[in-house]
């Protein structure tokens, strides 16, 4: 299915947000996620089903200042 991930078109077979985070190589413990503009807690990612056209944001902490 086609999604928008961090502003870029992305094709995936992942059915849930947790699978997408893993597929993209992110450490699930270290990122924050949003689905269609709504924050999704780590514990809720497996239950967050993806639909074609969904917008996903995956944010990782950055060092510096």
NORLINWO-V587708 format. One line per field, one symbol per residue. ss: DSSP state (H for helix, E for strand, L for the rest). psi: psi as a letter, one per 30 degrees, with the letter a starting at -180 (. if undefined). burial: I if it has 24 or more other ideal C-beta (glycine too) atoms within 12 Angstrom, else O. A space follows every 10 residues. Layout:
ss->???
psi->???
burial->???
This chain:
ss->LEEEELLEEE ELLLLEHHHH HHHLLLLLLL EEEEELLEEE LHHHLLLLEL LLLLEEEEEE LLLLL
psi->lkljjhgkkk klfkfleeee eeefgkjffg lklkjhfkkj leffeefjkk kkflkkkjkk kkla.
burial->OOIIIOOOOI OIOIOIIIII IOOIOIOIOO IIIIIOOOOI OOOOIOOIOI OOOIIIIIOO OOOOO
